[in-house]
Amino acid sequence: MPKEGTPFPFPQPYSEANIVLGEWWNSDIETMVNQANKLGLPPPTSDAHTINGKPGPLFPCSEKHTFAMEVESGNTYLLRIVNAALNDELFFAIAGHNMTVVEIDAVYTKPFTTQALLIAPGQTTNVLIKADRSPSRYFMAARPFMDAPIPVDNKTVTAILQYKGIPNTILPTLPQLPAPNDTNFALSYNGKLKSLNTLQFPANVPLQVDRHLFYTISLGQNPCPSCQNGTQLTASLNNITFVVPKVGLLQAHYSNMNGVFRTDFPDRPFAPFNYTGAPLTADLGTSLGTRLSKLAFNSTIELVLQDTNLLTVESHPFHLHERNTAGVPTGGWTAIRFRADNPGVWFMHCHLELHTMWGPKMAFVVENGKSPEESVLPPPEDLPPC
């Protein structure tokens, strides 16, 4: 939200509403994950998706468990939508209504109108909708996007946009969501995402780059004698599977602890290869380690994230803490630039919970600047021990 007293860079909406997209399992998910890890396999997909915690009437016995939002004809509403699902990028649409995208991950965008959204796990999207259709009841709906041969929970979750005064006996109409594997829509939609880049809300993309990084994102398999097939699924960046330390990275950095992590994460793969050619099914082992990359304070970084076809290609929403979530398309790449102007330790990981568990993550250590204001703050006195 803008600072108090600062207007939106778009017409003031009549009202706002939060839309939280989630996932549901009928069994305890932590138990299923632990069982799958022991077998070296992925856990089961979710049993349902939810909108504001409710699966909607398309699921058995769920008529009472449907979120409904009431609107008044002629008014414009701001929907703050977040994908809180663990493992699925989701399409979202509202029957009969266009949406105007105005903000992604707390960054204002050049407004554009669309009939559907694509939202990655952990990502937020703010849209304007106008209640300008014939007063009735309209379904909001979401379902996964997956354009790789990976199983997902492909059921559709629904909620209701209901015009004031319309009785609940009116049957809502469904929106036309993109096909689950609609790569063209995904690429077209992401291509429309551009910073607002005005004097009041500048983009601030570094034009000069001090250091170039190239990270490959890969699935893999490591030996596991106790697992079902003798191997365990894993994932990596530059063929390094991250090992979570027993001590917090920031604590270890601030206290100069030895042996917690190394700062030799490679700037590029050890050996280049055809990243997205025929699926590679041999030599799928990865190295294990808690390896970080050290960045000079205030240096400018360009990072290219490249998907690979080890086992299979797949899209990956990557989140650099203190920054935004950037989607890496299936078999494609994404380039981001940033200035390392906040000293400390900043984690970066695939936002698919399943992948993060397998290890495609690392962290940047941003060195202190020259003054106390450019240095890591000490921990609070009441910081609880781990």
N, C-alpha and C positions, 0 to 999 in steps of 0.2 A: 504494500500500500504506500501511497505517497506520504511524505511528512505532513504533519498536521498543518492545515492552512494552505497546502499545495494542491491545486486541482488536478484531476486526471487530464491526460493529454487527449481526451475524447469526451464527448458529451456526458454529463453526469447521469448515471442510471437512476431509475426510480428506486431500485432495491438491489440487494446482493444476496446470493445463496451459495453455500458450499456443497460441492458434489465430490464425494470420496468414492473412488472405484477400488474395490478390493477383491479378495479371494476367500473361499471357504472350503475347509476339509471336514468331512464327517468324523474323522478320527484325529487324534492328537498329532499335529504335524511334526513336532520335535521327535516323537517316538518313531514315526515313519522315516524321517530323515536319518536318525541313528541306525535304524535297521537297514536302510538302503546303503549307507556308508560301509557297514560291516560286510555287505555283499559286493561292494564296489560298483553299485548301480545307481541310477538316478531314482529319486523318490517318486511316488505316484503323482500325477497331475491333480489339480484341485477338483473338487466335486461341484463347485459353483463359483460364479463371480457375484459380486454384490455392488449395489449403489447405496451409499450411506448405510451400509450394514445389512441390506435386505436384498434377497435374490430376485424378487418379482414374481408375477403370476405365471410365467412360463415354466417354472419349476413345480414339481408335485407338492401339493399341500402348502403352497406359499402365497395364496391369494391375500392372506392377512399380513404378509410380510413384504409390503411394497411401499417404497418411498414415493410420496406425492408432493409436488410443488404447485401451489396455487398462484396464478397470475391474473392480472386485470388487462382487458383489451386496451391496446394503444400504448402501454407502458414498455419501457426498455429495462432489461434486467442484466446484471453482471453475474455470470456464473464463474466461480473460482473452483476449477476442477483439478483434482490431484489423483494420480494413479498410485494407489497404495498397494496394488497387487505385488506379489513377490516375484513372479516369474514371467509375466505376460505383458507385452506391448498391446495396447488396446485401441480399437476403433471406437468412437463415440459419436452418436448422432441423435437428433430430435426430429421426429416425424413432422414434415411440413414446414420446418423452420430452418432458415439459414443461421449460421453463427459467424460473428465477426471476431477474429482472433486479435487481441490487443496486447497480450503479455504472455511471455514464456519464462518460467523460473525467475520471476521478479525482475524481468527485463522487458521494457515496453517494446513492442514490435510495430513495424509498419502494418496498419490494419489491413486485413484481407478477409474476404467472405468465403465460406466453405460450407458444404453440406455435412461434412464429417471431419472429425479430428483423429489424429494418431498421437497417443500419449504413452511414453515409456515409463516403466516403473520408477517411482521417485520423482517424476517430472510433474510440474504444474502448468496449467494452461488456463488463462482467463479469457472469456469470450462474452460478447454482448449478443443478446437475443431480443427481438422485439415481438411482443404479443400482438401480431398483426394478422393472424389467420382467423378463419371462422371459429367462433367460440366452441370448443369441444374438449375432448381429452386426447392427448397425444403421448405415445410412448417415447421416453428416452431409452436408448439401448446401447450396449457395449458388448464387444466380443473380441477375441484375440486376433492379432496379425502375426502370421508366421509363414514365411516364404521359403523355408528350408524343410528337409524331411525330418522334422522334430515333432514328437507328439505334444499336443497342448490340449487344455480343456476348452473345446471350441463351442461350448454352450453360450447362449445369449442371455445377458442379464437385462432387466427392464425396470424402469421407474416411470412415473406419470407426470406430465406437465398438464395441469388442469386449469382451464379458464374458470374464473369466479362465477358461481351461479349454475354451473353445469352439474347435473346429478351424476352420482357414481355408477348409475346403471348404463351409462353410455360406454360402449366398447371402444377402447383407444385403438388408434391405427399405428402400425409399426413403421419405423424409418427403414430406408434401404441402405444398409451398411455396405461398405466395400467388401468384396470377396475376401476370405481369410488369407489368401496368398496374393493379394493385389499389390505387387511390387510397384507398378506404375503409379498407383495412387500414393503410396508411401513416399516415393522419390519426388513426385510432384508437390505433395504437401510440404515436405521438409525443404524443398527448394523455394517455397514462398516465405519461409521464416527469415526475416531480415530485421535488424535492429532499427528502432525508430530514428536514432541518430540525428537528433535536433540539438540546438544550442543548449537547451535545458536538460536533455537526456542524450548526451553524446555516446558513441560506441566505444571510443578509446581503445581501438585495436592497434597494437604496436606496429609501426611501419618498418622499423629496423629490427633485425633479429640477431641476438648475440649467440644463441645456441640452438642447433637443430637436433631434434630427437625423432626417432622412428621406432615405434613399438608394434610388434606383431601380436595379434590375439589368436590363440590356438587352443583347441581341445587336445587331449592326449590320454595316454594310458601308462600307468606305472605298475611295476610288479607288486602283487599282493597275494601271498600264498594262502591266506585265510579267506580270500574273496571267492565268489561263486565261479568266476572264470579265470582265476589266478591273476587278474589284473584289476586295477581300480581306475575309474574315470577321473581325469584331472583336467586342469586348464592352466594357461600360463600367459605371461607377457614376455616376449623375447625368450621364450622357452624356459622361463623361470617361474616355478610355482611358489607363491608366497607362503611362508610359514609364520603363523601368528605367534609373536613372542609372549612370554609370561609377564613381561613388564611393559607398561605403556610406552609407546615410541616417544611421545613428547616428554614424558618424565625421564626416560633414558637420555634423550638429547640434552635436556636442560641440566641434568645432573652429571653429564659426561660419564655415564656408565659404560663400561667396556663389555663386549661380548653379547650385547643385545641385538645389534644390527650392524650391517656393513653398508658403506656408502659407495659401492662399486656397481650399481645397477647399470648395465650397458646402454649406451645411447642408441644402439641399433642392433639388429640380430647378429649373432656370431657369424652366420653364413647366409647370404641372400639365396632365395630360391623362388620358383614360380609359385607365388603365394596363393593364387586362386585357380590353378590349373586343375587337372584331374584329382579326385580325392586321394590324399596320401594316407595309407593305412599301415605303413611300416615305420620303424624307428620313431615311435610315438612317445618315448620316455621324455621326462622333463627333469631339470635340476631343481632341487629344493633349497630354499634359503630365505632369510629375512634381509633382503638387499634393497637399499634405498638409493636415490639419486640426489646429490648435493647441488644446490643452485646458489649462485652468488646473489646477494641482496640487490634488488632493483634491476636484475638482469632480465632481458626479454627472451622468451622461449617460444619456439614453434614446435609443436608436437603433432606428428602424423600417426594416427591409429589405423592399422591395417588388419582387416579380417583375413583369415587363411582357411584353406581347405584341408586341414588336418582332421581326419574323420569326416567333417562336413563344414560347409560354410554356414554362417548364422549371423543375424544382426545382434549388435551388442550396444546397449545404452551405457555410456561410460560417464561416471561422475567424479570430477575432481573437487574434493572438499574445498570450500570457500568459493568455488566457481559453480558453473551450471552442469547439467547433464547434456551430453552430446551423443547423438545416435550414430553408430557406425553401421552402415547398411550391409546387408548380406553380400559377402564377396567383394565388398568395397572398402573405402577408406574415408576418414574424416581428418581434417587439419584444424587445429586450434592454436591460437596465440594468446599469451598472457604475460603479465609482468610479475616477477617474483618479489613483490613489495610488502609481504606480510611474513615476518620471520616466524619460524616454527616448523612443525611437521604436518604435512598435508597429504592425506590418504587419497588414492585414486583407485577405482575399482569398477568392474562391470556391475550394473545395477540389477541384473538378474540374480536373485538370491542364490539360485542353484549354482550358477557359475562362480559367484563370489566365494561360496563355500569350497569350490574346487581349486581356487587359487589365482585367477587372473587379476591380480592387484599388486600395488606397490605404493610407495610414498615418496614425496619430495621433502628434503630437508632444506629449508630456506635459511641461509646464514643470517646472522645479525648484521645490521648496518653499523654506522659509526657512532650513533648517539643512543642514549637509553630509550628514547622514543622509537628507535628503529631496532629494538632488541626484544627478545622473548620476555614476557612478564613472568615473575616468579609465581609459583602455585599459591592459591589462597591458603591461609592458615588452617582453615577447617577442611582441607581436602581429605576425604576419607581414603585410607589405604586400601589397596586391592585385596 
